[in-house]
Amino acid sequence: MATSTKAVLALALSEYKQLLDKYASLLQLSNAPEEEEAQRRRRIVAVLQLKSEPEWEMMLNMDDHTFVHRFHVTKPQFEYLAAKLRDNGLEKQHSHGLPAVPAMKKVLMFLWFMANQDSFRQISQRFDVSQSSAHRVVLQVLNIMSTIGTAFVSWPNADEKAASAAAFRRLCGIKGVIGAIDGCHIRIQRPPRRGGDYMNHKSFYSVLLQGIVDEKGRFTDIFAGPPGKVCDARMLRASDFYTTWQEKMGGHSLLGDSAYTGHAFPFVISPKCEEAPLTEADEWQNARIHCGRTVVEQAFGRMKCKWRRLRDLQNTRMDAAVMIILAACFLHNMCLGVTEICQEHPGGCPRLADENA
């Protein structure tokens, strides 16, 4: 047997003996009933197994409640996401001959990154990798996510449009509505180039996200990246959706806020300006529009509350910031429908408290 092999075996036996000595009190079983003795033996085995299992693999073995609390997805959702990422090359990238990070560990790191505002140093410590590896893994997953967006966000077909129109009519009493549209600010650090363009009307730097959601709060179209200085109407005109709205809408409408009023968007139903005298019918219509479009405000609120990385993208390149925003929208849709009460906001995640506007 090689000297190095003997040394490894000797070290393993030594550590095993230390563990047995440490938990020797559990072995004092002479006077214990047989059932208690069996339970104590199982506890010893469990301790030894946990000591030999990598921490990230222990995360995979968490109970369902703890896993959702830590990573904000259920285990079936995690497995679905991992399968999608593996199918699109997650396991194929290596770096400078270093040991490859297992694919499942990469997905856990990515979800932790999206669900928290930890630095790469903190992530590297938690998952026992270098800071450069943590950064590389997150960027790899973000790049893959940006190529498979249609698996998470897609425009509704004819049957889905009909279902949405019926749902919105029940919600707000307006016919032909299949979604609500709005813009959302994502806080960033001032970019080195044309930084002033990113200062928004609330006096912080941001990039914009335009979202169209259905009656369930599911994103059906997204557009991210315009600087915070841009108004919602200009962002809509700059989006890919605007160039194809006639084909996509097919005679249906979207609900929007006053940012779209007066901009000649025939497919957006927006409230009449309150600065002018309003009739009782106008006020009633404005109230119905507000009632219907709350779904998009709630969607932004839930997404920022669940995927906290969106709350402040400091020290993030602009291209990476856009990928993070899009990835959060994808994850939002993937998790939609799972009954989960926000621990911070059991009554519903507020939008205004998180500086969306």
C-alpha positions in Angstrom: 0.0 0.0 0.0 1.4 3.4 -0.9 2.6 5.7 1.9 0.1 8.4 0.9 -2.8 6.0 1.1 -1.7 4.7 4.5 -1.5 8.3 5.7 -5.1 9.1 4.5 -6.4 5.9 6.1 -4.6 6.7 9.4 -6.1 10.2 9.4 -9.6 8.9 8.7 -9.3 6.3 11.5 -8.0 8.9 13.9 -10.9 11.3 13.2 -13.4 8.4 13.5 -11.9 7.5 16.9 -12.1 11.1 18.0 -15.8 11.2 17.1 -16.4 8.0 19.1 -14.6 9.4 22.1 -16.5 12.7 21.8 -19.9 10.9 21.9 -18.8 8.1 24.3 -21.5 9.2 26.7 -24.0 7.9 24.2 -22.5 4.5 24.5 -23.2 4.0 28.2 -26.0 1.6 27.4 -25.6 -1.2 29.9 -28.6 -0.2 32.1 -30.8 1.3 29.3 -33.8 -0.5 27.9 -33.3 -2.1 24.5 -35.5 0.5 22.6 -33.6 3.4 24.2 -30.3 1.7 23.4 -31.3 1.3 19.7 -32.3 5.0 19.5 -29.0 6.1 20.9 -27.1 3.9 18.5 -29.1 5.5 15.6 -28.2 8.9 16.9 -24.5 8.0 16.9 -24.7 6.8 13.3 -26.5 9.9 12.3 -23.9 12.1 13.9 -21.1 10.3 12.1 -22.9 10.5 8.8 -23.5 14.2 9.1 -19.8 14.8 9.9 -18.8 13.0 6.7 -21.4 14.7 4.5 -20.5 18.0 2.7 -22.6 20.9 4.0 -24.2 21.7 0.6 -25.4 18.0 0.4 -26.9 18.5 3.8 -28.9 21.4 2.3 -30.4 19.0 -0.2 -31.6 16.8 2.7 -33.3 19.6 4.6 -37.0 19.0 5.3 -39.4 20.7 2.8 -40.3 23.6 5.1 -36.6 24.5 5.9 -35.6 24.2 2.2 -38.3 26.6 1.1 -37.4 29.0 3.9 -33.7 29.0 2.9 -34.0 28.9 -0.9 -37.5 30.2 -1.6 -38.4 27.3 -3.9 -39.9 23.9 -3.2 -37.8 20.8 -3.9 -39.8 19.8 -7.0 -39.2 23.4 -8.3 -35.5 23.1 -7.5 -35.3 19.8 -9.4 -37.1 21.3 -12.4 -34.8 24.3 -12.5 -31.7 22.0 -12.1 -32.9 19.8 -14.9 -33.4 22.8 -17.2 -30.0 24.2 -16.4 -28.2 20.9 -16.9 -29.9 20.4 -20.2 -28.5 23.7 -21.3 -24.9 23.1 -20.4 -24.6 23.8 -16.6 -22.2 20.8 -16.1 -20.0 21.5 -19.2 -17.9 24.4 -17.9 -14.7 24.0 -16.0 -12.1 26.5 -14.9 -8.3 26.2 -15.2 -8.1 22.6 -14.2 -9.8 23.1 -10.8 -12.3 20.5 -9.5 -15.7 21.1 -11.1 -18.4 22.4 -8.8 -21.3 19.9 -8.9 -24.3 21.1 -10.8 -26.7 20.8 -7.9 -24.4 22.9 -5.8 -24.3 25.5 -8.5 -28.1 25.7 -8.5 -28.1 26.1 -4.7 -25.5 28.9 -4.9 -27.5 30.7 -7.6 -30.8 30.5 -5.6 -29.1 31.7 -2.4 -27.6 34.6 -4.4 -31.0 35.5 -5.8 -32.9 35.1 -2.5 -30.4 37.1 -0.4 -28.2 40.2 -0.6 -25.0 38.3 0.6 -21.7 39.3 -0.9 -19.7 36.8 -2.9 -17.4 36.5 0.0 -20.3 35.4 2.2 -21.5 33.0 -0.4 -18.0 31.6 -0.9 -17.8 30.9 2.9 -21.3 29.3 3.0 -20.6 27.0 0.1 -16.9 26.4 0.7 -15.7 27.7 -2.6 -13.4 30.6 -3.5 -14.9 34.1 -4.2 -13.9 33.8 -7.8 -15.6 30.4 -8.1 -18.8 31.8 -6.5 -18.8 34.7 -8.9 -18.1 32.5 -11.9 -20.9 30.0 -10.9 -23.5 32.7 -10.5 -22.6 34.3 -13.9 -22.7 31.0 -15.6 -26.2 30.2 -14.3 -27.4 33.8 -15.2 -26.1 33.4 -18.7 -27.9 30.1 -19.2 -31.1 31.5 -17.6 -31.0 34.3 -20.2 -31.1 31.8 -23.0 -34.1 29.7 -21.7 -36.5 32.5 -20.8 -39.3 31.2 -23.0 -39.5 28.2 -20.7 -40.6 30.5 -17.9 -42.2 33.6 -19.6 -44.5 33.2 -22.7 -47.3 35.1 -24.3 -50.7 33.5 -23.8 -52.4 31.5 -26.5 -56.0 32.0 -27.6 -57.5 29.8 -24.8 -55.4 31.5 -22.2 -56.4 34.9 -23.5 -60.1 34.0 -23.2 -59.6 32.7 -19.6 -57.7 35.9 -18.7 -60.5 38.1 -20.2 -63.1 36.3 -18.2 -61.0 36.6 -15.0 -60.4 40.3 -15.4 -64.0 40.9 -16.1 -64.9 39.2 -12.9 -62.2 41.2 -11.1 -62.9 44.7 -12.4 -65.9 44.6 -14.7 -64.0 45.6 -17.8 -64.4 43.5 -21.0 -61.6 42.3 -23.2 -58.7 42.8 -20.7 -56.0 40.1 -20.8 -53.3 41.7 -18.6 -51.9 44.7 -16.7 -48.8 46.6 -17.6 -46.5 48.7 -15.5 -42.8 49.7 -14.9 -40.7 49.0 -11.9 -37.4 50.6 -10.7 -34.5 48.4 -9.6 -32.0 50.3 -7.5 -28.4 50.2 -8.8 -25.1 52.0 -8.2 -24.4 55.0 -10.5 -23.0 53.6 -13.7 -19.6 55.1 -14.8 -21.0 56.1 -18.2 -24.0 58.4 -18.6 -24.7 57.9 -14.9 -27.1 60.9 -14.8 -29.5 59.1 -17.1 -30.1 56.5 -14.4 -31.2 59.0 -11.7 -35.0 58.6 -11.5 -37.7 60.9 -10.2 -37.3 59.5 -6.7 -33.7 60.6 -6.6 -31.9 57.3 -6.7 -30.2 55.4 -9.5 -32.1 52.6 -11.1 -32.8 50.5 -14.2 -36.3 49.8 -15.3 -38.3 46.7 -15.7 -41.5 46.7 -17.8 -43.8 43.8 -16.9 -47.1 42.6 -18.3 -48.9 40.1 -16.1 -52.1 38.1 -16.3 -54.8 37.8 -13.7 -52.7 35.5 -11.6 -49.7 37.8 -11.5 -47.7 35.7 -13.9 -45.4 37.6 -16.2 -46.4 37.2 -19.9 -43.9 39.7 -21.3 -40.9 41.5 -19.7 -38.4 44.1 -20.9 -35.5 45.2 -18.7 -32.6 47.6 -19.0 -33.8 51.2 -19.8 -32.3 53.9 -17.4 -34.4 55.1 -14.5 -34.9 58.5 -16.0 -37.1 57.1 -18.8 -40.8 57.3 -18.3 -43.0 54.2 -18.6 -44.6 55.4 -21.9 -41.1 55.8 -23.6 -40.1 52.4 -22.2 -43.1 50.8 -23.8 -42.4 52.3 -27.2 -38.8 51.1 -26.9 -39.8 47.5 -26.1 -40.0 44.6 -28.5 -43.6 44.2 -27.4 -44.6 47.5 -28.9 -43.4 46.5 -32.4 -45.7 43.4 -32.3 -48.6 44.6 -30.1 -51.2 44.3 -32.9 -50.4 40.6 -33.5 -50.2 39.8 -29.8 -53.2 41.7 -28.5 -55.7 40.7 -31.3 -58.3 43.2 -30.2 -57.8 42.7 -26.4 -56.5 45.3 -24.0 -54.1 45.9 -21.1 -54.8 47.9 -18.0 -52.2 50.7 -17.2 -51.8 53.6 -14.8 -51.8 57.3 -15.6 -48.2 57.1 -17.0 -49.8 55.8 -20.2 -52.7 58.3 -20.3 -52.5 60.6 -23.3 -49.8 58.7 -25.2 -52.1 57.1 -27.8 -51.7 53.5 -26.9 -54.9 52.0 -28.4 -54.3 48.7 -26.5 -53.9 50.2 -23.1 -56.9 51.3 -20.9 -55.6 53.9 -18.6 -57.5 56.3 -16.1 -58.6 59.7 -17.1 -56.5 62.5 -15.6 -57.8 63.7 -12.3 -56.6 67.2 -12.8 -59.6 67.7 -15.1 -63.1 67.6 -13.9 -64.3 64.0 -13.8 -67.8 62.8 -14.2 -69.2 60.1 -11.9 -68.8 57.6 -14.8 -65.2 58.7 -15.2 -64.5 58.2 -11.5 -66.1 54.7 -11.6 -64.1 53.7 -14.6 -60.9 54.9 -12.9 -61.7 52.9 -9.8 -62.3 49.7 -12.0 -59.0 50.2 -13.8 -57.2 50.6 -10.4 -58.9 47.5 -9.1 -57.8 45.5 -12.1 -54.2 46.6 -12.3 -53.4 45.8 -8.7 -52.2 42.4 -10.0 -49.1 43.9 -11.5 -48.3 46.0 -8.4 -48.6 42.8 -6.3 -46.5 40.9 -8.7 -43.6 43.4 -8.4 -44.0 43.5 -4.7 -43.9 39.7 -4.3 -41.0 39.3 -6.6 -38.8 41.9 -4.8 -39.8 40.4 -1.4 -39.0 36.8 -2.4 -35.9 37.5 -4.6 -34.2 40.1 -2.5 -31.2 40.5 -4.7 -33.5 42.9 -6.7 -33.7 45.3 -3.8 -30.3 46.8 -4.4 -27.9 45.8 -7.2 -24.7 47.6 -6.0 -21.4 46.7 -7.5 -23.0 45.0 -10.4 -22.2 45.4 -14.1 -25.1 46.6 -16.2 -25.3 43.5 -18.3 -25.3 41.3 -15.2 -27.9 43.6 -13.6 -30.3 43.0 -16.5 -29.7 39.2 -16.4 -30.5 39.2 -12.6 -33.7 41.1 -13.2 -34.8 38.8 -15.9 -33.9 35.7 -13.9 -36.0 37.0 -11.0 -39.0 37.3 -13.3 -38.4 33.7 -14.5 -38.1 32.4 -10.9 -41.3 34.4 -10.0 -43.2 32.6 -12.7 -41.8 29.2 -11.8 -42.9 29.6 -8.2 -46.3 31.0 -8.9 -49.2 29.1 -7.5 -47.4 27.7 -4.5 -49.2 28.7 -1.3 -46.7 30.5 0.8 -47.2 33.4 3.2 -44.5 36.0 3.4 -43.0 36.1 6.8 -42.4 39.8 6.6 -45.8 40.7 5.1 -48.4 38.0 5.9 -51.1 40.4 4.5 -49.4 40.7 1.1 -46.1 42.2 0.0 -46.4 46.0 -0.4 -45.1 47.7 -3.4 -44.5 51.3 -2.2 -42.5 50.2 0.8 -39.9 48.9 -1.5 -39.6 52.1 -3.6 -41.2 50.7 -6.8 -43.0 53.3 -8.9 
